[in-house]
């Protein structure tokens, strides 16, 4: 009976977690959708689906619209191996459902304060492990072929050993 109770409790816990998780505000989802489109247009090397809001604050536009100011982390990828993780500011007009340009920010109260307060979060970081791995493989694979495969193909010493021993050749 105790096993059945545990199974029932864990099933209810899973259902509870699954119902709580999607309760994201629709404004956030609209922001991420608009941000995704904007990033595709502004960053030619943007890796789709990597944009993530790290910190956000609700501000007001001078026309009364609600504006979400956010610090966003995103990845750009070049040539399939050079990944850069960037952290940038992005502003979203939740009332008009559009990403604001830097020119629009003049009308947003608190935008410069948000930027000043979070300036230390900005930046970019290059992910080095992938290019380094590729370079190591470029060195390691020929080295393996040279030291392990080539000697097995043609080895004079293993062929000549028997002859040398038989003739007792001093060479």
ABEGO torsion letter per residue (X at the ends): XAAAAAAAAAAAAAAAAAAAAAABBAAAAAAAAAAAAAAAAABAABBBGABBBABBBBBBBAAGBBBBBBBBBBBBBBGGABBBBBBBBBBBBAAAGBBBBAAAAAABBGAAAAAAAAAAABEBBBBAAAAAAAAAAAAAAAAAAAAAAAAAABBAAAAAAAAAAAAGBAX
